[in-house]
Amino acid sequence: METLVVYSANISNRLKYTLDWLLRERLQLDYSITGNESAIAGLPFFISYGKYFPGSVSIPDMGLLWQTGKQPCDPATGTWNDLPTLFSAADSEYSLPFDFFSSIFFLLSRYEEYYHHKSDKHDRYPASESILYKKGWLQHPVVDEWVNAFRKKLQEASGEVIEPTPFHFQPTYDIDMAYSHIHKGFGRLAGAYMRALLKGDVKQISERTQVLKKKQKDPYDSFRWLRQLHREYDIKPRYFVLSAIKTTAFDKNIHPEHPAMMRVIKNLVRDGVIGIHPSYYSHLDDKVGKEKKILENVAGREIQISRQHYIKLKLPDTYRLLLQNQIEEDFSMGYGSQLGFRAGTGNPFFWYDLEKDEVTTLRVYPFCFMDTTAHYEARLTASEAFEKLSYMCNLLEKTGSTLITVFHNFSLGTSSEWRGWRQAYEQFMMERSAAPVRSPIV
């Protein structure tokens, strides 16, 4: 298709941001914007925003893209092609019955997260406040479904084939606690034994003793198994390492400069791409920069990717802090309390700073599934969790989108608490891979 013309009487940073993502990135089409009606006269095909023209693919304009700053709004909902929609328009003259562009911008910019809200116990935006959660749409990549339906609409109107983008699977891992029992130091080890004694947890005492005597592998140590798994299915993972300088109630990994942790980090670098997992209190006293520098020194390379520990993402503060520390890609766009699509998509996008009304260079990679959310928050068994994951994965495959998962080394180890997860994960990996079926990895 030649350059696609988009007519709009107004042009703003918000509109250009939306069109760049939708047309150039997702549909891989070149486009130009014009507000001159004479420029579209005689064109066999074009997109019109905010005004109906016969023969065009016309989209209603509900005004969000011309505002500045953050002004609370309550988008009307509706349906289109059996898909739920936002910014529904009563005028049926248009090709689409909703403001498609405002809907995309609203969800990708995380517009609603700038509203006044009561944060959860970890000072996070609660999933329960989001419109996708309230409407029961959270586990649907609604933006990707809209884009796929719009692609077909453009094909019908233009008579030209617009190929869908291929599905992509990107596994990622958070290394919060590399080991359960070993390399913890005398004080933490003694405290762990004391807590187990007070609980009468004989099983844990026995396991810890066997591990310390080197008669049993640490239950959180799944690193070699993961390397084999990725090699088997030709996958390059992303690892996010908690590099807290000080141990806290929420930061329990061993120090990044401990010899054992240094070995782990160097092995992770050989297997995939390594990133920072900023500690729980990293937003204070520029800890992000200090932790990043230590991890870079150990890994022997520059760190450019990040995911917030406990998914402590607060807009716009967190993303501005990451940009200040030369982070180029962030993988925190998801909820720690709910499975699903926080921004309505599985595909990456550049972060739009709503307060400054400008697009930034920070690339955001959304995830829809995290093991600890499924296990602790949703209280799902391994089979139930992977059934949910497969459901969302199938939706992403249908829309040519991206699946990003979050697992931890401990959920894929040998801990009895996570029984069945390792086997289910390998089965899931095998089903999403073109590699031949082989014997299970041990």
NUZA-838412 format. One record per residue (C-alpha): residue in one letter; x, y, z. Coordinates in steps of 0.05 Angstrom, whole numbers, plus 5000, padded with zeros to 4 digits. Layout:
// NUZA-838412
AXYZ/...
END
This chain:
// NUZA-838412
M500050005000/E502550704983/T502751245036/L496151235073/V492951925081/V489652095147/Y485052705149/S484153085214/A482153805222/N486853835283/I493753535295/S496853415364/N502553025396/R497352545422/L494552405352/K501452315321/Y503551845378/T497251415368/L498051385292/D505451225296/W504050625340/L497750395303/L499650505231/R507250495227/E508749995283/R502849525286/L500349535214/Q507049715183/L504050255139/D506950925120/Y502251505129/S501452265125/I496652735161/T492953305129/G487753805152/N486554055081/E480153775050/S482653924980/A488453444992/I483752855000/A479153044942/G479252484891/L483151994934/P480451284926/F481751124998/F483651495062/I482251525137/S478052095164/Y478252285237/G472652715265/K468752815200/Y464852345155/F466852305082/P463651805033/G468651265013/S473251375072/V474350965135/S471451475182/I472551505258/P468851955307/D472752445350/M470952485424/G476053035440/L481152675484/L486852785435/W486153545436/Q486353625511/T492753775550/G494953495616/K490353025653/Q482953155658/P478752585687/C473852285638/D468851715638/P468951385570/A462351115545/T462750375528/G459649995471/T461049435421/W463949355352/N464648695315/D462848345380/L468648705415/P467749165475/T469549885462/L471150545497/F469251245476/S462950995442/A459451485394/A452051515383/D452751745310/S452351115267/E454451485204/Y461851335217/S465350695195/L467050545268/P462050675324/F467450905373/D473451375377/F478650845362/F484551325367/S482551615435/S481350905460/I488450695442/F491451325471/F487451265536/L489950555550/L497150615525/S498451265561/R495250965624/Y491151595628/E486851345685/E492851225730/Y493751975735/Y486952045768/H486552115843/H486151415872/K487651035936/S494050645927/D494749925952/K499349706009/H505449735963/D503750435939/R501550175871/Y495750355826/P490449825842/A487949395785/S480949455814/E481050205796/S482050075722/I476350085672/L478549425641/Y477949085709/K471249405725/K468349195658/G471248485662/W475748585602/L482548545637/Q484447865610/H482948075538/P488148455497/V482548925474/V487249415439/D490348845399/E483448585381/W481349275357/V487649345315/N486548665283/A479248835267/F481449515240/R486649185196/K481248765164/K476949385156/L482549745119/Q483549135075/E476249135055/A476149885041/S482749915003/G482449254967/E489749124987/V492548585033/I495448825099/E499348245130/P498448135204/T504748155247/P507347485272/F506047245343/H512147295389/F513446955456/Q518447285504/P519646925570/T522447345627/Y524747185697/D525547565762/I531247335806/D528747585874/M531747025915/A537046615880/Y537246105937/S532745885993/H537845616042/I545045716021/H549546336020/K545246706070/G550346836125/F550246596197/G545147106223/R539846976170/L541046226174/A540246206250/G533946626244/A530946156192/Y532345556237/M529145906296/R522846086258/A522145376233/L523045106304/L517745576331/K512945336277/G514744616288/D516444566214/V520643926216/K520443846141/Q523744526128/I529044396182/S530743736150/E530944026079/R535344606100/T540144146136/Q540643686076/V541944266029/L547244566075/K550743886079/K550643876002/K546543246002/Q540843595966/K540344155916/D537544825939/P530144815919/Y530545515887/D536445335843/S533245235774/F538645605735/R541945015700/W535144725682/L532945395652/R539245445610/Q537944755582/L530644925569/H532445555530/R537745185491/E532744635475/Y527645115446/D532445645419/I529846205464/K533446825489/P530547015556/R530647655596/Y533047615668/F531648165720/V536348115780/L534848415847/S541248765865/A539349065932/I545249335970/K541749226037/T537148666059/T530148886078/A523448546091/F522148596016/D529248515989/K531847826008/N536747655953/I544047545972/H548648135957/P550348205883/E557748215899/H557547565939/P561647045901/A555746575893/M551247125866/M556747365819/R557046665790/V549446665780/I549647345745/K555347145698/N551646505679/L545246895666/V549047365620/R551246765579/D544146515573/G540247145557/V539547895567/I540348155638/G536648735669/I535949095735/H530348925784/P530449565826/S529649425900/Y523349575939/Y525950245965/S529950415902/H526151055889/L529551355950/D536551665949/D537851465876/K538650735894/V536950535823/G543350845797/K547550525851/E544449835842/K545049885766/K552450065771/I553949465815/L550148995769/E553749275708/N560549165742/V558848445759/A555648285692/G561148625653/R556248995608/E551549595605/I544549485634/Q538949775592/I532749405614/S528849405679/R522849125716/Q520449405783/H520848945843/Y513748815869/I511449165805/K512149835842/L510450255782/K508050965797/L506851435739/P510251885719/D515451835774/T518051125761/Y519051215687/R522351885694/L527251585745/L528851015696/L530151505640/Q534851895685/N538751255695/Q539351095621/I534350525621/E531650425551/E526449875562/D521849725620/F517949075632/S513649305691/M507149435653/G502548935687/Y499348825755/G502148465815/S495148315840/Q491448105777/L492947715714/G491548085649/F493148675605/R494349315643/A494849735580/G490149295539/T495749025495/G501348515494/N505348935446/P510849435465/F510050185459/F513750815477/W511751145542/Y507851785533/D509052285589/L502052545599/E504053125643/K509053385592/D504653165534/E510352855495/V512852175475/T519251925508/T524751445488/L522850935541/R520150295509/V514749945551/Y513849185546/P507348945578/F506548265611/C499947915624/F501947325668/M506247275731/D507046625769/T506646935839/T500247305820/A497046665797/H499546265857/Y498846755915/E493547255893/A488946825849/R490646185888/L490845765825/T493845075820/A499144965767/S494144665718/E489145235730/A494545765722/F497045485656/E489945425631/K489146175643/L495946305610/S494045885549/Y487446255542/M490946935539/C496446655495/N491246415444/L488147105441/L495047415428/E496546905374/K490047075339/T491847815338/G499247745319/S501348025386/T506747885437/L506447445499/I511047645556/T510947205618/V514147315686/F516746725725/H521546665783/N527246175791/F523945905855/S517345735821/L521145305771/G525644965822/T524044365866/S520344695924/S514344295946/E510344935948/W510944985872/R509744255856/G507544165784/W509544855759/R516244645729/Q513144085689/A507344515666/Y512145065644/E516344595603/Q510044325569/F507745035554/M514645205526/M514544585482/E507644755454/R509845465435/S516145225402/A517644935333/A522944485364/P521643735361/V518843385422/R524343075463/S525242765530/P523843215592/I529643635617/V532243445685/
END
